[in-house]
Amino acid sequence: METLDASAWRCPLPLLRMKVWLKTASVGQQLRLCISDAGSRQDIPSYLLRMGHGLTEESDDGHLLILLITKAP
């Protein structure tokens, strides 16, 4: 499983980097994504659910949100 630490980046860079990963990943491949930007914390889960990808919240301490993303077909 790959990890993308985007916690230092501001929106829209985390979303753009995640989209690049989704384009190159195989179906079923997983990514652990770490984000802290308020816009990204809102936009990324919404985008993933809208596109049908798997999404699990691993942890959220109020500052750092860690998501487990599974690429869907």
N, C-alpha and C positions, 0 to 999 in steps of 0.2 A: 504494500500500500504506500502510495506517495503522500507526502505532507507538503502543503503550501502555506507558509507562514506569511500572511498578508496583513498582520496586525499593525505594521508601521505605515501601511498605505491608506490613502483616503479614497473615497468613492470618486470616480467609477473604476479605478485601477483594479481592485480586488475582483470585481465582476468581470472585467475584461480578461484578466489572467485566468479566471475560472472557465470562461467560455473557450479560451484557447485550449485549456486542458480537455474540456469536453469534446472538442473537435478531434483531438488526437487519441483519446482514450478508447478502449474497446468496451463493448457492452459488458456490464457487470464489474468493470474495474472501479476501484474506490479511491477517493481522495479525502484526506483529512485537511480541512480548511480552517485556519485560525484568522479571525477578523475582530477588529475592535471599533472601527469607524461606524458611527450611528447610521449613516445612510446605507452602508453595506450590510449591516445587521438586519435591516429592514428589506432591502432590495434583493439580496441573494436568495434567502429562503423563498420569497414570493416567486422569483424567476424559476427556481428549481421545481417547485410544486406545479407551476403553470406549464412547464415543459415536460412534466411527468417523470423526472429523475427521482431516485430514492434520496431521502434526507432524514438524518437522525441527528439530534442535538446531543453531543457527547458531554459538554459542560458549558456553563455560563456563570461567570462570577460577577456579572454586572459590567465588567470592562472587556474581558476577553471571551468571545464566543467561539467554541470549537464545534464544527459541523463535520459529519461523516456523509459524504456524497457518493452515491452509487449511480453510475451512468446507465440510463435506460436505452432500449432500442429506439 
